[in-house]
Amino acid sequence: MRRFEEAVAASPNIVRCQSTTGQADYLMTVLAPDIEHYERLLHETIFKLPGVTHVRSSIVLREVKSEGALPIR
């Protein structure tokens, strides 16, 4: 895990990586200007990360709501 997390931290296109429970061990947010760049990022970076055996992708079509502040009093 340490090698994976270090490699993720060194990749500028991976802007968020969260360790999770459930079906996936990690949830990553990546930035790519178009699908061709995303495909290149997959093949040149993500598939080569230490320990990666499976990748499942979802593409954001549009953002419906994004709140930065937590509603805690």
Predicted model as a PDB file, atoms N, CA, C, CB and O in Angstrom, pLDDT in the B-factor column:
MODEL        1                                                                  
ATOM      1  N   MET A   1       0.821  -1.193   0.000  1.00 90.00           N  
ATOM      2  CA  MET A   1       0.000   0.000   0.000  1.00 90.00           C  
ATOM      3  C   MET A   1       0.865   1.257   0.000  1.00 90.00           C  
ATOM      4  CB  MET A   1      -0.934  -0.002   1.202  1.00 90.00           C  
ATOM      5  O   MET A   1       0.525   2.249  -0.644  1.00 90.00           O  
ATOM      6  N   ARG A   2       1.971   1.213   0.716  1.00 94.00           N  
ATOM      7  CA  ARG A   2       2.829   2.397   0.805  1.00 94.00           C  
ATOM      8  C   ARG A   2       3.351   2.797  -0.568  1.00 94.00           C  
ATOM      9  CB  ARG A   2       4.003   2.139   1.757  1.00 94.00           C  
ATOM     10  O   ARG A   2       3.346   3.980  -0.910  1.00 94.00           O  
ATOM     11  N   ARG A   3       3.804   1.818  -1.366  1.00 96.00           N  
ATOM     12  CA  ARG A   3       4.320   2.130  -2.707  1.00 96.00           C  
ATOM     13  C   ARG A   3       3.216   2.688  -3.598  1.00 96.00           C  
ATOM     14  CB  ARG A   3       4.935   0.874  -3.356  1.00 96.00           C  
ATOM     15  O   ARG A   3       3.453   3.622  -4.364  1.00 96.00           O  
ATOM     16  N   PHE A   4       2.007   2.123  -3.504  1.00 96.00           N  
ATOM     17  CA  PHE A   4       0.871   2.615  -4.269  1.00 96.00           C  
ATOM     18  C   PHE A   4       0.575   4.062  -3.895  1.00 96.00           C  
ATOM     19  CB  PHE A   4      -0.367   1.732  -4.032  1.00 96.00           C  
ATOM     20  O   PHE A   4       0.441   4.915  -4.772  1.00 96.00           O  
ATOM     21  N   GLU A   5       0.475   4.339  -2.617  1.00 96.00           N  
ATOM     22  CA  GLU A   5       0.125   5.678  -2.155  1.00 96.00           C  
ATOM     23  C   GLU A   5       1.205   6.701  -2.503  1.00 96.00           C  
ATOM     24  CB  GLU A   5      -0.111   5.666  -0.654  1.00 96.00           C  
ATOM     25  O   GLU A   5       0.888   7.848  -2.815  1.00 96.00           O  
ATOM     26  N   GLU A   6       2.463   6.304  -2.455  1.00 96.00           N  
ATOM     27  CA  GLU A   6       3.542   7.208  -2.858  1.00 96.00           C  
ATOM     28  C   GLU A   6       3.468   7.519  -4.350  1.00 96.00           C  
ATOM     29  CB  GLU A   6       4.908   6.598  -2.515  1.00 96.00           C  
ATOM     30  O   GLU A   6       3.672   8.663  -4.756  1.00 96.00           O  
ATOM     31  N   ALA A   7       3.177   6.504  -5.168  1.00 96.00           N  
ATOM     32  CA  ALA A   7       3.058   6.708  -6.618  1.00 96.00           C  
ATOM     33  C   ALA A   7       1.867   7.596  -6.942  1.00 96.00           C  
ATOM     34  CB  ALA A   7       2.924   5.360  -7.348  1.00 96.00           C  
ATOM     35  O   ALA A   7       1.955   8.444  -7.829  1.00 96.00           O  
ATOM     36  N   VAL A   8       0.762   7.416  -6.242  1.00 97.00           N  
ATOM     37  CA  VAL A   8      -0.420   8.256  -6.439  1.00 97.00           C  
ATOM     38  C   VAL A   8      -0.096   9.701  -6.074  1.00 97.00           C  
ATOM     39  CB  VAL A   8      -1.611   7.739  -5.595  1.00 97.00           C  
ATOM     40  O   VAL A   8      -0.448  10.621  -6.812  1.00 97.00           O  
ATOM     41  N   ALA A   9       0.566   9.904  -4.951  1.00 97.00           N  
ATOM     42  CA  ALA A   9       0.914  11.252  -4.511  1.00 97.00           C  
ATOM     43  C   ALA A   9       1.822  11.960  -5.517  1.00 97.00           C  
ATOM     44  CB  ALA A   9       1.593  11.197  -3.147  1.00 97.00           C  
ATOM     45  O   ALA A   9       1.795  13.187  -5.618  1.00 97.00           O  
ATOM     46  N   ALA A  10       2.618  11.202  -6.256  1.00 96.00           N  
ATOM     47  CA  ALA A  10       3.547  11.788  -7.226  1.00 96.00           C  
ATOM     48  C   ALA A  10       2.901  12.079  -8.580  1.00 96.00           C  
ATOM     49  CB  ALA A  10       4.722  10.867  -7.423  1.00 96.00           C  
ATOM     50  O   ALA A  10       3.529  12.713  -9.429  1.00 96.00           O  
ATOM     51  N   SER A  11       1.667  11.633  -8.802  1.00 96.00           N  
ATOM     52  CA  SER A  11       1.003  11.831 -10.099  1.00 96.00           C  
ATOM     53  C   SER A  11       0.160  13.103 -10.081  1.00 96.00           C  
ATOM     54  CB  SER A  11       0.118  10.611 -10.450  1.00 96.00           C  
ATOM     55  O   SER A  11      -0.801  13.181  -9.317  1.00 96.00           O  
ATOM     56  N   PRO A  12       0.492  14.100 -10.900  1.00 96.00           N  
ATOM     57  CA  PRO A  12      -0.254  15.368 -10.875  1.00 96.00           C  
ATOM     58  C   PRO A  12      -1.686  15.260 -11.397  1.00 96.00           C  
ATOM     59  CB  PRO A  12       0.481  16.394 -11.685  1.00 96.00           C  
ATOM     60  O   PRO A  12      -2.523  16.096 -11.055  1.00 96.00           O  
ATOM     61  N   ASN A  13      -1.986  14.253 -12.214  1.00 96.00           N  
ATOM     62  CA  ASN A  13      -3.348  14.114 -12.743  1.00 96.00           C  
ATOM     63  C   ASN A  13      -4.304  13.472 -11.748  1.00 96.00           C  
ATOM     64  CB  ASN A  13      -3.326  13.297 -14.015  1.00 96.00           C  
ATOM     65  O   ASN A  13      -5.522  13.571 -11.901  1.00 96.00           O  
ATOM     66  N   ILE A  14      -3.764  12.819 -10.736  1.00 97.00           N  
ATOM     67  CA  ILE A  14      -4.605  12.257  -9.677  1.00 97.00           C  
ATOM     68  C   ILE A  14      -4.718  13.334  -8.608  1.00 97.00           C  
ATOM     69  CB  ILE A  14      -4.007  10.902  -9.089  1.00 97.00           C  
ATOM     70  O   ILE A  14      -3.754  13.620  -7.897  1.00 97.00           O  
ATOM     71  N   VAL A  15      -5.906  13.928  -8.500  1.00 96.00           N  
ATOM     72  CA  VAL A  15      -6.085  15.076  -7.604  1.00 96.00           C  
ATOM     73  C   VAL A  15      -6.701  14.705  -6.260  1.00 96.00           C  
ATOM     74  CB  VAL A  15      -6.945  16.110  -8.273  1.00 96.00           C  
ATOM     75  O   VAL A  15      -6.701  15.517  -5.335  1.00 96.00           O  
ATOM     76  N   ARG A  16      -7.218  13.501  -6.145  1.00 96.00           N  
ATOM     77  CA  ARG A  16      -7.773  13.032  -4.866  1.00 96.00           C  
ATOM     78  C   ARG A  16      -7.686  11.515  -4.855  1.00 96.00           C  
ATOM     79  CB  ARG A  16      -9.263  13.515  -4.660  1.00 96.00           C  
ATOM     80  O   ARG A  16      -7.932  10.858  -5.866  1.00 96.00           O  
ATOM     81  N   CYS A  17      -7.334  10.972  -3.704  1.00 97.00           N  
ATOM     82  CA  CYS A  17      -7.318   9.521  -3.536  1.00 97.00           C  
ATOM     83  C   CYS A  17      -7.741   9.231  -2.113  1.00 97.00           C  
ATOM     84  CB  CYS A  17      -5.905   8.909  -3.849  1.00 97.00           C  
ATOM     85  O   CYS A  17      -7.139   9.720  -1.157  1.00 97.00           O  
ATOM     86  N   GLN A  18      -8.778   8.433  -1.985  1.00 97.00           N  
ATOM     87  CA  GLN A  18      -9.326   8.115  -0.662  1.00 97.00           C  
ATOM     88  C   GLN A  18      -9.344   6.602  -0.472  1.00 97.00           C  
ATOM     89  CB  GLN A  18     -10.760   8.706  -0.494  1.00 97.00           C  
ATOM     90  O   GLN A  18      -9.789   5.862  -1.349  1.00 97.00           O  
ATOM     91  N   SER A  19      -8.856   6.153   0.677  1.00 96.00           N  
ATOM     92  CA  SER A  19      -8.946   4.748   1.051  1.00 96.00           C  
ATOM     93  C   SER A  19     -10.382   4.485   1.479  1.00 96.00           C  
ATOM     94  CB  SER A  19      -7.927   4.382   2.194  1.00 96.00           C  
ATOM     95  O   SER A  19     -10.938   5.244   2.273  1.00 96.00           O  
ATOM     96  N   THR A  20     -10.996   3.410   0.959  1.00 96.00           N  
ATOM     97  CA  THR A  20     -12.418   3.166   1.191  1.00 96.00           C  
ATOM     98  C   THR A  20     -12.684   1.746   1.688  1.00 96.00           C  
ATOM     99  CB  THR A  20     -13.203   3.419  -0.086  1.00 96.00           C  
ATOM    100  O   THR A  20     -11.809   0.880   1.660  1.00 96.00           O  
ATOM    101  N   THR A  21     -13.912   1.537   2.141  1.00 96.00           N  
ATOM    102  CA  THR A  21     -14.406   0.198   2.426  1.00 96.00           C  
ATOM    103  C   THR A  21     -15.306  -0.194   1.265  1.00 96.00           C  
ATOM    104  CB  THR A  21     -15.171   0.134   3.805  1.00 96.00           C  
ATOM    105  O   THR A  21     -15.640   0.642   0.425  1.00 96.00           O  
ATOM    106  N   GLY A  22     -15.697  -1.456   1.215  1.00 92.00           N  
ATOM    107  CA  GLY A  22     -16.604  -1.885   0.153  1.00 92.00           C  
ATOM    108  C   GLY A  22     -15.865  -2.576  -0.977  1.00 92.00           C  
ATOM    109  O   GLY A  22     -14.829  -3.204  -0.758  1.00 92.00           O  
ATOM    110  N   GLN A  23     -16.397  -2.460  -2.185  1.00 90.00           N  
ATOM    111  CA  GLN A  23     -15.848  -3.183  -3.339  1.00 90.00           C  
ATOM    112  C   GLN A  23     -14.467  -2.701  -3.754  1.00 90.00           C  
ATOM    113  CB  GLN A  23     -16.782  -3.058  -4.506  1.00 90.00           C  
ATOM    114  O   GLN A  23     -13.666  -3.494  -4.248  1.00 90.00           O  
ATOM    115  N   ALA A  24     -14.173  -1.426  -3.566  1.00 91.00           N  
ATOM    116  CA  ALA A  24     -12.883  -0.873  -3.982  1.00 91.00           C  
ATOM    117  C   ALA A  24     -12.041  -0.526  -2.762  1.00 91.00           C  
ATOM    118  CB  ALA A  24     -13.083   0.375  -4.867  1.00 91.00           C  
ATOM    119  O   ALA A  24     -12.568  -0.158  -1.713  1.00 91.00           O  
ATOM    120  N   ASP A  25     -10.742  -0.645  -2.911  1.00 94.00           N  
ATOM    121  CA  ASP A  25      -9.836  -0.259  -1.826  1.00 94.00           C  
ATOM    122  C   ASP A  25      -9.597   1.244  -1.813  1.00 94.00           C  
ATOM    123  CB  ASP A  25      -8.504  -0.996  -1.956  1.00 94.00           C  
ATOM    124  O   ASP A  25      -9.381   1.841  -0.758  1.00 94.00           O  
ATOM    125  N   TYR A  26      -9.637   1.857  -3.015  1.00 96.00           N  
ATOM    126  CA  TYR A  26      -9.384   3.294  -3.144  1.00 96.00           C  
ATOM    127  C   TYR A  26     -10.372   3.902  -4.132  1.00 96.00           C  
ATOM    128  CB  TYR A  26      -7.925   3.561  -3.600  1.00 96.00           C  
ATOM    129  O   TYR A  26     -10.829   3.244  -5.066  1.00 96.00           O  
ATOM    130  N   LEU A  27     -10.687   5.161  -3.906  1.00 96.00           N  
ATOM    131  CA  LEU A  27     -11.478   5.958  -4.835  1.00 96.00           C  
ATOM    132  C   LEU A  27     -10.599   7.134  -5.241  1.00 96.00           C  
ATOM    133  CB  LEU A  27     -12.850   6.436  -4.195  1.00 96.00           C  
ATOM    134  O   LEU A  27     -10.165   7.916  -4.396  1.00 96.00           O  
ATOM    135  N   MET A  28     -10.341   7.253  -6.548  1.00 96.00           N  
ATOM    136  CA  MET A  28      -9.475   8.323  -7.037  1.00 96.00           C  
ATOM    137  C   MET A  28     -10.262   9.273  -7.919  1.00 96.00           C  
ATOM    138  CB  MET A  28      -8.279   7.747  -7.809  1.00 96.00           C  
ATOM    139  O   MET A  28     -11.150   8.862  -8.665  1.00 96.00           O  
ATOM    140  N   THR A  29      -9.927  10.541  -7.822  1.00 96.00           N  
ATOM    141  CA  THR A  29     -10.439  11.553  -8.729  1.00 96.00           C  
ATOM    142  C   THR A  29      -9.271  12.001  -9.582  1.00 96.00           C  
ATOM    143  CB  THR A  29     -11.095  12.757  -7.960  1.00 96.00           C  
ATOM    144  O   THR A  29      -8.237  12.431  -9.070  1.00 96.00           O  
ATOM    145  N   VAL A  30      -9.450  11.896 -10.897  1.00 96.00           N  
ATOM    146  CA  VAL A  30      -8.389  12.302 -11.819  1.00 96.00           C  
ATOM    147  C   VAL A  30      -8.919  13.386 -12.743  1.00 96.00           C  
ATOM    148  CB  VAL A  30      -7.865  11.090 -12.639  1.00 96.00           C  
ATOM    149  O   VAL A  30     -10.123  13.481 -12.982  1.00 96.00           O  
ATOM    150  N   LEU A  31      -8.015  14.197 -13.255  1.00 94.00           N  
ATOM    151  CA  LEU A  31      -8.377  15.244 -14.203  1.00 94.00           C  
ATOM    152  C   LEU A  31      -7.741  14.944 -15.554  1.00 94.00           C  
ATOM    153  CB  LEU A  31      -7.938  16.637 -13.686  1.00 94.00           C  
ATOM    154  O   LEU A  31      -6.547  14.658 -15.646  1.00 94.00           O  
ATOM    155  N   ALA A  32      -8.553  15.015 -16.588  1.00 94.00           N  
ATOM    156  CA  ALA A  32      -8.083  14.831 -17.962  1.00 94.00           C  
ATOM    157  C   ALA A  32      -8.935  15.727 -18.859  1.00 94.00           C  
ATOM    158  CB  ALA A  32      -8.168  13.314 -18.412  1.00 94.00           C  
ATOM    159  O   ALA A  32     -10.147  15.812 -18.663  1.00 94.00           O  
ATOM    160  N   PRO A  33      -8.326  16.394 -19.835  1.00 94.00           N  
ATOM    161  CA  PRO A  33      -9.081  17.318 -20.673  1.00 94.00           C  
ATOM    162  C   PRO A  33     -10.065  16.642 -21.622  1.00 94.00           C  
ATOM    163  CB  PRO A  33      -8.136  18.145 -21.463  1.00 94.00           C  
ATOM    164  O   PRO A  33     -11.030  17.269 -22.061  1.00 94.00           O  
ATOM    165  N   ASP A  34      -9.832  15.372 -21.942  1.00 94.00           N  
ATOM    166  CA  ASP A  34     -10.738  14.657 -22.836  1.00 94.00           C  
ATOM    167  C   ASP A  34     -10.534  13.156 -22.658  1.00 94.00           C  
ATOM    168  CB  ASP A  34     -10.508  15.076 -24.317  1.00 94.00           C  
ATOM    169  O   ASP A  34      -9.644  12.724 -21.925  1.00 94.00           O  
ATOM    170  N   ILE A  35     -11.359  12.370 -23.330  1.00 95.00           N  
ATOM    171  CA  ILE A  35     -11.330  10.917 -23.148  1.00 95.00           C  
ATOM    172  C   ILE A  35     -10.030  10.305 -23.652  1.00 95.00           C  
ATOM    173  CB  ILE A  35     -12.508  10.275 -23.863  1.00 95.00           C  
ATOM    174  O   ILE A  35      -9.568   9.301 -23.110  1.00 95.00           O  
ATOM    175  N   GLU A  36      -9.437  10.896 -24.680  1.00 97.00           N  
ATOM    176  CA  GLU A  36      -8.167  10.374 -25.191  1.00 97.00           C  
ATOM    177  C   GLU A  36      -7.054  10.524 -24.153  1.00 97.00           C  
ATOM    178  CB  GLU A  36      -7.776  11.095 -26.493  1.00 97.00           C  
ATOM    179  O   GLU A  36      -6.246   9.616 -23.962  1.00 97.00           O  
ATOM    180  N   HIS A  37      -7.022  11.678 -23.487  1.00 96.00           N  
ATOM    181  CA  HIS A  37      -6.033  11.879 -22.427  1.00 96.00           C  
ATOM    182  C   HIS A  37      -6.313  10.954 -21.242  1.00 96.00           C  
ATOM    183  CB  HIS A  37      -6.029  13.348 -21.965  1.00 96.00           C  
ATOM    184  O   HIS A  37      -5.383  10.452 -20.611  1.00 96.00           O  
ATOM    185  N   TYR A  38      -7.580  10.734 -20.945  1.00 96.00           N  
ATOM    186  CA  TYR A  38      -7.929   9.824 -19.855  1.00 96.00           C  
ATOM    187  C   TYR A  38      -7.457   8.403 -20.172  1.00 96.00           C  
ATOM    188  CB  TYR A  38      -9.453   9.840 -19.604  1.00 96.00           C  
ATOM    189  O   TYR A  38      -6.909   7.717 -19.309  1.00 96.00           O  
ATOM    190  N   GLU A  39      -7.671   7.975 -21.400  1.00 97.00           N  
ATOM    191  CA  GLU A  39      -7.229   6.636 -21.795  1.00 97.00           C  
ATOM    192  C   GLU A  39      -5.703   6.523 -21.673  1.00 97.00           C  
ATOM    193  CB  GLU A  39      -7.682   6.319 -23.246  1.00 97.00           C  
ATOM    194  O   GLU A  39      -5.191   5.503 -21.212  1.00 97.00           O  
ATOM    195  N   ARG A  40      -4.993   7.550 -22.077  1.00 97.00           N  
ATOM    196  CA  ARG A  40      -3.532   7.557 -21.958  1.00 97.00           C  
ATOM    197  C   ARG A  40      -3.112   7.512 -20.477  1.00 97.00           C  
ATOM    198  CB  ARG A  40      -2.937   8.817 -22.650  1.00 97.00           C  
ATOM    199  O   ARG A  40      -2.172   6.804 -20.114  1.00 97.00           O  
ATOM    200  N   LEU A  41      -3.819   8.275 -19.631  1.00 96.00           N  
ATOM    201  CA  LEU A  41      -3.533   8.265 -18.192  1.00 96.00           C  
ATOM    202  C   LEU A  41      -3.739   6.863 -17.610  1.00 96.00           C  
ATOM    203  CB  LEU A  41      -4.430   9.288 -17.455  1.00 96.00           C  
ATOM    204  O   LEU A  41      -2.945   6.403 -16.790  1.00 96.00           O  
ATOM    205  N   LEU A  42      -4.807   6.194 -18.038  1.00 97.00           N  
ATOM    206  CA  LEU A  42      -5.040   4.823 -17.584  1.00 97.00           C  
ATOM    207  C   LEU A  42      -3.869   3.920 -17.933  1.00 97.00           C  
ATOM    208  CB  LEU A  42      -6.324   4.270 -18.195  1.00 97.00           C  
ATOM    209  O   LEU A  42      -3.324   3.234 -17.068  1.00 97.00           O  
ATOM    210  N   HIS A  43      -3.481   3.922 -19.214  1.00 97.00           N  
ATOM    211  CA  HIS A  43      -2.454   2.990 -19.685  1.00 97.00           C  
ATOM    212  C   HIS A  43      -1.048   3.349 -19.206  1.00 97.00           C  
ATOM    213  CB  HIS A  43      -2.468   2.940 -21.190  1.00 97.00           C  
ATOM    214  O   HIS A  43      -0.250   2.460 -18.908  1.00 97.00           O  
ATOM    215  N   GLU A  44      -0.744   4.635 -19.132  1.00 96.00           N  
ATOM    216  CA  GLU A  44       0.622   5.042 -18.789  1.00 96.00           C  
ATOM    217  C   GLU A  44       0.851   5.215 -17.294  1.00 96.00           C  
ATOM    218  CB  GLU A  44       0.952   6.325 -19.487  1.00 96.00           C  
ATOM    219  O   GLU A  44       1.995   5.170 -16.839  1.00 96.00           O  
ATOM    220  N   THR A  45      -0.214   5.412 -16.520  1.00 96.00           N  
ATOM    221  CA  THR A  45      -0.035   5.682 -15.089  1.00 96.00           C  
ATOM    222  C   THR A  45      -0.832   4.727 -14.211  1.00 96.00           C  
ATOM    223  CB  THR A  45      -0.438   7.109 -14.775  1.00 96.00           C  
ATOM    224  O   THR A  45      -0.251   3.969 -13.433  1.00 96.00           O  
ATOM    225  N   ILE A  46      -2.142   4.755 -14.327  1.00 96.00           N  
ATOM    226  CA  ILE A  46      -2.988   4.047 -13.353  1.00 96.00           C  
ATOM    227  C   ILE A  46      -2.820   2.533 -13.421  1.00 96.00           C  
ATOM    228  CB  ILE A  46      -4.447   4.402 -13.579  1.00 96.00           C  
ATOM    229  O   ILE A  46      -2.689   1.892 -12.378  1.00 96.00           O  
ATOM    230  N   PHE A  47      -2.820   1.944 -14.613  1.00 96.00           N  
ATOM    231  CA  PHE A  47      -2.640   0.491 -14.728  1.00 96.00           C  
ATOM    232  C   PHE A  47      -1.259   0.051 -14.248  1.00 96.00           C  
ATOM    233  CB  PHE A  47      -2.849   0.046 -16.176  1.00 96.00           C  
ATOM    234  O   PHE A  47      -1.074  -1.118 -13.912  1.00 96.00           O  
ATOM    235  N   LYS A  48      -0.287   0.964 -14.209  1.00 96.00           N  
ATOM    236  CA  LYS A  48       1.075   0.631 -13.802  1.00 96.00           C  
ATOM    237  C   LYS A  48       1.350   0.911 -12.321  1.00 96.00           C  
ATOM    238  CB  LYS A  48       2.053   1.401 -14.646  1.00 96.00           C  
ATOM    239  O   LYS A  48       2.455   0.655 -11.843  1.00 96.00           O  
ATOM    240  N   LEU A  49       0.367   1.429 -11.597  1.00 96.00           N  
ATOM    241  CA  LEU A  49       0.567   1.681 -10.169  1.00 96.00           C  
ATOM    242  C   LEU A  49       0.807   0.367  -9.431  1.00 96.00           C  
ATOM    243  CB  LEU A  49      -0.651   2.422  -9.569  1.00 96.00           C  
ATOM    244  O   LEU A  49       0.183  -0.642  -9.759  1.00 96.00           O  
ATOM    245  N   PRO A  50       1.692   0.360  -8.449  1.00 95.00           N  
ATOM    246  CA  PRO A  50       1.976  -0.870  -7.698  1.00 95.00           C  
ATOM    247  C   PRO A  50       0.715  -1.446  -7.061  1.00 95.00           C  
ATOM    248  CB  PRO A  50       3.024  -0.599  -6.617  1.00 95.00           C  
ATOM    249  O   PRO A  50      -0.016  -0.741  -6.366  1.00 95.00           O  
ATOM    250  N   GLY A  51       0.467  -2.730  -7.302  1.00 94.00           N  
ATOM    251  CA  GLY A  51      -0.658  -3.420  -6.684  1.00 94.00           C  
ATOM    252  C   GLY A  51      -1.985  -3.294  -7.409  1.00 94.00           C  
ATOM    253  O   GLY A  51      -2.957  -3.926  -6.993  1.00 94.00           O  
ATOM    254  N   VAL A  52      -2.072  -2.512  -8.466  1.00 96.00           N  
ATOM    255  CA  VAL A  52      -3.345  -2.340  -9.176  1.00 96.00           C  
ATOM    256  C   VAL A  52      -3.624  -3.577 -10.020  1.00 96.00           C  
ATOM    257  CB  VAL A  52      -3.320  -1.064 -10.069  1.00 96.00           C  
ATOM    258  O   VAL A  52      -2.826  -3.949 -10.881  1.00 96.00           O  
ATOM    259  N   THR A  53      -4.771  -4.212  -9.763  1.00 93.00           N  
ATOM    260  CA  THR A  53      -5.182  -5.378 -10.545  1.00 93.00           C  
ATOM    261  C   THR A  53      -6.509  -5.152 -11.258  1.00 93.00           C  
ATOM    262  CB  THR A  53      -5.285  -6.596  -9.648  1.00 93.00           C  
ATOM    263  O   THR A  53      -6.846  -5.888 -12.186  1.00 93.00           O  
ATOM    264  N   HIS A  54      -7.266  -4.138 -10.832  1.00 94.00           N  
ATOM    265  CA  HIS A  54      -8.576  -3.881 -11.417  1.00 94.00           C  
ATOM    266  C   HIS A  54      -8.888  -2.393 -11.304  1.00 94.00           C  
ATOM    267  CB  HIS A  54      -9.675  -4.732 -10.722  1.00 94.00           C  
ATOM    268  O   HIS A  54      -8.628  -1.764 -10.278  1.00 94.00           O  
ATOM    269  N   VAL A  55      -9.443  -1.847 -12.367  1.00 96.00           N  
ATOM    270  CA  VAL A  55      -9.853  -0.440 -12.378  1.00 96.00           C  
ATOM    271  C   VAL A  55     -11.293  -0.375 -12.875  1.00 96.00           C  
ATOM    272  CB  VAL A  55      -8.900   0.433 -13.280  1.00 96.00           C  
ATOM    273  O   VAL A  55     -11.641  -0.984 -13.887  1.00 96.00           O  
ATOM    274  N   ARG A  56     -12.113   0.363 -12.158  1.00 95.00           N  
ATOM    275  CA  ARG A  56     -13.488   0.618 -12.588  1.00 95.00           C  
ATOM    276  C   ARG A  56     -13.639   2.131 -12.695  1.00 95.00           C  
ATOM    277  CB  ARG A  56     -14.552  -0.008 -11.586  1.00 95.00           C  
ATOM    278  O   ARG A  56     -13.349   2.857 -11.743  1.00 95.00           O  
ATOM    279  N   SER A  57     -14.092   2.606 -13.855  1.00 95.00           N  
ATOM    280  CA  SER A  57     -14.182   4.049 -14.094  1.00 95.00           C  
ATOM    281  C   SER A  57     -15.616   4.525 -14.166  1.00 95.00           C  
ATOM    282  CB  SER A  57     -13.463   4.415 -15.373  1.00 95.00           C  
ATOM    283  O   SER A  57     -16.512   3.812 -14.618  1.00 95.00           O  
ATOM    284  N   SER A  58     -15.809   5.744 -13.709  1.00 93.00           N  
ATOM    285  CA  SER A  58     -17.060   6.468 -13.879  1.00 93.00           C  
ATOM    286  C   SER A  58     -16.692   7.874 -14.316  1.00 93.00           C  
ATOM    287  CB  SER A  58     -17.925   6.475 -12.560  1.00 93.00           C  
ATOM    288  O   SER A  58     -15.771   8.478 -13.765  1.00 93.00           O  
ATOM    289  N   ILE A  59     -17.399   8.393 -15.293  1.00 92.00           N  
ATOM    290  CA  ILE A  59     -17.135   9.729 -15.809  1.00 92.00           C  
ATOM    291  C   ILE A  59     -18.217  10.671 -15.290  1.00 92.00           C  
ATOM    292  CB  ILE A  59     -17.088   9.734 -17.371  1.00 92.00           C  
ATOM    293  O   ILE A  59     -19.406  10.370 -15.400  1.00 92.00           O  
ATOM    294  N   VAL A  60     -17.817  11.806 -14.727  1.00 91.00           N  
ATOM    295  CA  VAL A  60     -18.774  12.800 -14.258  1.00 91.00           C  
ATOM    296  C   VAL A  60     -19.336  13.540 -15.463  1.00 91.00           C  
ATOM    297  CB  VAL A  60     -18.113  13.791 -13.252  1.00 91.00           C  
ATOM    298  O   VAL A  60     -18.587  14.133 -16.240  1.00 91.00           O  
ATOM    299  N   LEU A  61     -20.645  13.506 -15.617  1.00 93.00           N  
ATOM    300  CA  LEU A  61     -21.300  14.224 -16.714  1.00 93.00           C  
ATOM    301  C   LEU A  61     -21.529  15.685 -16.352  1.00 93.00           C  
ATOM    302  CB  LEU A  61     -22.634  13.558 -17.073  1.00 93.00           C  
ATOM    303  O   LEU A  61     -21.286  16.582 -17.158  1.00 93.00           O  
ATOM    304  N   ARG A  62     -22.000  15.911 -15.129  1.00 94.00           N  
ATOM    305  CA  ARG A  62     -22.192  17.273 -14.635  1.00 94.00           C  
ATOM    306  C   ARG A  62     -22.302  17.213 -13.121  1.00 94.00           C  
ATOM    307  CB  ARG A  62     -23.460  17.940 -15.268  1.00 94.00           C  
ATOM    308  O   ARG A  62     -22.666  16.189 -12.543  1.00 94.00           O  
ATOM    309  N   GLU A  63     -21.983  18.318 -12.502  1.00 93.00           N  
ATOM    310  CA  GLU A  63     -22.066  18.405 -11.052  1.00 93.00           C  
ATOM    311  C   GLU A  63     -23.417  18.992 -10.667  1.00 93.00           C  
ATOM    312  CB  GLU A  63     -20.906  19.260 -10.476  1.00 93.00           C  
ATOM    313  O   GLU A  63     -23.780  20.077 -11.121  1.00 93.00           O  
ATOM    314  N   VAL A  64     -24.154  18.281  -9.836  1.00 96.00           N  
ATOM    315  CA  VAL A  64     -25.475  18.723  -9.414  1.00 96.00           C  
ATOM    316  C   VAL A  64     -25.368  19.597  -8.169  1.00 96.00           C  
ATOM    317  CB  VAL A  64     -26.390  17.517  -9.147  1.00 96.00           C  
ATOM    318  O   VAL A  64     -26.067  20.603  -8.052  1.00 96.00           O  
ATOM    319  N   LYS A  65     -24.491  19.214  -7.238  1.00 91.00           N  
ATOM    320  CA  LYS A  65     -24.321  19.981  -6.008  1.00 91.00           C  
ATOM    321  C   LYS A  65     -22.914  19.722  -5.473  1.00 91.00           C  
ATOM    322  CB  LYS A  65     -25.410  19.601  -4.944  1.00 91.00           C  
ATOM    323  O   LYS A  65     -22.424  18.593  -5.498  1.00 91.00           O  
ATOM    324  N   SER A  66     -22.283  20.774  -4.996  1.00 88.00           N  
ATOM    325  CA  SER A  66     -20.963  20.639  -4.382  1.00 88.00           C  
ATOM    326  C   SER A  66     -20.868  21.651  -3.249  1.00 88.00           C  
ATOM    327  CB  SER A  66     -19.814  20.854  -5.433  1.00 88.00           C  
ATOM    328  O   SER A  66     -20.752  22.854  -3.486  1.00 88.00           O  
ATOM    329  N   GLU A  67     -20.917  21.162  -2.031  1.00 83.00           N  
ATOM    330  CA  GLU A  67     -20.848  22.028  -0.845  1.00 83.00           C  
ATOM    331  C   GLU A  67     -19.494  21.817  -0.192  1.00 83.00           C  
ATOM    332  CB  GLU A  67     -22.016  21.725   0.166  1.00 83.00           C  
ATOM    333  O   GLU A  67     -19.088  20.682   0.059  1.00 83.00           O  
ATOM    334  N   GLY A  68     -18.805  22.898   0.079  1.00 80.00           N  
ATOM    335  CA  GLY A  68     -17.516  22.803   0.735  1.00 80.00           C  
ATOM    336  C   GLY A  68     -17.626  22.769   2.250  1.00 80.00           C  
ATOM    337  O   GLY A  68     -16.863  22.069   2.915  1.00 80.00           O  
ATOM    338  N   ALA A  69     -18.569  23.518   2.794  1.00 81.00           N  
ATOM    339  CA  ALA A  69     -18.703  23.600   4.246  1.00 81.00           C  
ATOM    340  C   ALA A  69     -19.634  22.496   4.759  1.00 81.00           C  
ATOM    341  CB  ALA A  69     -19.233  24.990   4.662  1.00 81.00           C  
ATOM    342  O   ALA A  69     -20.625  22.142   4.121  1.00 81.00           O  
ATOM    343  N   LEU A  70     -19.282  21.975   5.917  1.00 78.00           N  
ATOM    344  CA  LEU A  70     -20.141  20.967   6.547  1.00 78.00           C  
ATOM    345  C   LEU A  70     -21.179  21.655   7.410  1.00 78.00           C  
ATOM    346  CB  LEU A  70     -19.309  19.972   7.393  1.00 78.00           C  
ATOM    347  O   LEU A  70     -20.858  22.623   8.100  1.00 78.00           O  
ATOM    348  N   PRO A  71     -22.425  21.178   7.389  1.00 80.00           N  
ATOM    349  CA  PRO A  71     -23.494  21.823   8.166  1.00 80.00           C  
ATOM    350  C   PRO A  71     -23.448  21.434   9.642  1.00 80.00           C  
ATOM    351  CB  PRO A  71     -24.857  21.459   7.584  1.00 80.00           C  
ATOM    352  O   PRO A  71     -24.390  20.836  10.162  1.00 80.00           O  
ATOM    353  N   ILE A  72     -22.350  21.775  10.310  1.00 82.00           N  
ATOM    354  CA  ILE A  72     -22.164  21.438  11.725  1.00 82.00           C  
ATOM    355  C   ILE A  72     -22.194  22.734  12.539  1.00 82.00           C  
ATOM    356  CB  ILE A  72     -20.814  20.658  11.954  1.00 82.00           C  
ATOM    357  O   ILE A  72     -21.528  23.712  12.200  1.00 82.00           O  
ATOM    358  N   ARG A  73     -22.966  22.719  13.597  1.00 77.00           N  
ATOM    359  CA  ARG A  73     -23.073  23.906  14.448  1.00 77.00           C  
ATOM    360  C   ARG A  73     -22.161  23.775  15.650  1.00 77.00           C  
ATOM    361  CB  ARG A  73     -24.523  24.124  14.903  1.00 77.00           C  
ATOM    362  O   ARG A  73     -22.110  24.676  16.487  1.00 77.00           O  
TER     363      ARG A  73                                                      
ENDMDL                                                                          
END                                                                             
